């Protein structure tokens, strides 16, 4: 009997405490700006501004310390009132949660009880809950906007500063575009431990109508040059999410050297060949003409020298990480180079590349003749090989990516679904769809939307 009395007293006390805390919560959670009028005596809520004959639509915003079971607790409350979830989204920064739930309840059920229970549950969980009524007209307008064009803006750099993100978002705002989502693709950086290879990437998902895409690209290019940051702008379509073939230039892209320049140094004609190479890469002279001139200067170079150069090729930072990840996700890869098959085949074995198309050196009696075999692989030929491989693999051209640094790469960069100028010459950057200049070759993965956790699978 005594125990029953004690239990009842506890229940009464708990009920009183609940009412007290609820009244304090309501004072904090229902400012005038939310269009609610609250009576602490009867918990009546004036819902005139968003009451309809059939339904009420309410946006619940939650913020506070993230913890397990939070979403479950809130949706359990909504479930007990038969609410329908119209939209839900969550973001988490430094264990701080921002959760939004757009829900619908029948008007005849009266939304006051559900709001009351949500507030009390929020108090129990130590989080902040805010409500906003959504008119049916506004909701339908939001629904109808989902067909608008969507784009992805990727911001890349060793580190990202507020100034860089501000400049990019200013362009987006000035075009009256809406940012639907912001996602960090790189892992968390320590402020204490030294990082061998610093990189930072943020991806913005934007929505709206863009009448002049060239203007957007130009605006981002100016920011890139002024603030030392890479900015990629892509249409967010089905092809962006389903790339299947990546084609690379070799010299100064997959490897950090121009092989023909190295061979020339060893042949004692370095200055002449380097001048011709640079002129060709800048687009000042025809590639085929430059190729023939350089080849003639290499006559008599020993094949042993070629072997030595091949074994010591400086592979570009991020190349191993990139190719390994592409292979693990089923991509096909190719080297399309104005360089030489002799070195392309070495890289093919080293990195696991599927295809190699490049120029074939003519070797007789263990030395270069100064000639070549077959057709010269120039810029147009690279584009042809890209099409050929795509056709052979039954891949739509829009699902392809091309990466290169020189003027002779532009035909394939402009043909591919995504063309990336990698640490490229100014003329190439200006004419390519996207560019990477601040980090390594694995930056390509961020343009594909991959997060570090999907790249470093063994970590």
C-alpha positions, 0 to 999 in steps of 0.5 A: 500500500505504501509503495503504491502511494509512493509510486503515485506521488512520483507520477504526480511530481513527474507530471508537475515537473513536466508541465513546469519544464514544458512551460519554460520550453514553450516560452523559449521555443515560440517567439512571435516570428514563428507565427505562433500564439501560445497559451501556457494554460491550455497549450492552445496554438493559433494555426490560422496562418497555415491551417487548411481543410485537409492538411497542415505542413510544418517544417521542424528544424533541429540543432544541437549536439549529435547523439545516437537515437536522436532521429529515431526519437523524433520520428517516433513522436511524429509516427504516433500522430500519423505524420507523413514525412515530405522531406528530410535532411541532415548535416553534421559539423564537429558533432553538431547536428542540423536536422530538418524534417518537413512533415504533414499531418491532417488538420482535423488532428490538430497540430498542437499536441504533436508540437508539444510532444516534439518540444518536450522530446527536444528538451529531453534530448538537449537539443533546440527545436524550431517550427515553421508553418509552410503554406500549401502554395509555397510547398507546391512551388517548391515541389515544382522547382525540382525539375530545374537544372542542377550543377556541381561546383567543386572547390579544390586546394591544398587548404581552403580559405573563407575568401575563396568560398566567399568569391565562388558563392558570390558568383552563384548568388549573383546569378540567383542560383540556390545552393541545395547542399554543401559537402566536404569530400576530403578527410579531416585535417589535423592542426597539430600533426604535419601532413605530407600531402595537404588537400581540401575539397568542398562540393556545392550542389546548386540549382537554377537556370543558367543562360550563359554557362561560358560566363560562369566558367570565365568568372570561376577561372578569374577567381581561380587565378586570383585566389590560387584555387581550383574550381570545377563547374559541371552539369549534374546529370546522369553521365556525371554520376556514371563515368566509365573511361578515363584517358590520360596524356603521359608526359607532364600528366601521368609523369612529371617530366617530358621524356623527349627532353630527358632523352635529348639531355642525354643525347647532348641536344637538350636545349634545342629539343626543349625549345621545340617542345615548349613551343609545341606545348604552347601551341605556337608550332604544329605538333607534327612538325615539332615531333619530326624535328625533335626525333631527328635530333635523337638519332644514335641514342642507345637503347640502354639509355631508354631503359634507364629513363623508363625505370626512373620515370617520376610518376605524378603525385596522386597517380597511384591513388587515382588509378587504384581507385578507378580500377577498384570501381570498374573504370577503364583507363588509357594513355593517349600520348604524343610521347612514346610507346616504349615508356607508355608500356612501362607505365601500363605495367606499373599502374595497371593501365588498360590501353596505350596509344603513343608514337613508336620509336624506330630502333635499329642495331640497339640505337634510335634511328631518328625516325618513327613507325606508323602515324604520328599521334597528335592531338586529333589522333588522341581524340580519335583513339578516345572515340575508338576505345569508348566504342569498343567498350560500349561507353557513351562519349559523355561518360568519358574523361580526358586529362592532359596539360598541353595544346595537343590535348585540347581535342580530346579534352573538348571531346570527352564528357569531362575534360580536365587541364592538369597543371596545364599551360594558360592557353589549355586552361582557358579552353578546357572544361575544368582544371586542376593546378593546386593538388595532385592527379587524384584531384580527378576523384573529387571532380567525380564526387568521391569522398576520401572514405570511398578512396582510401578503402584500406585506411 
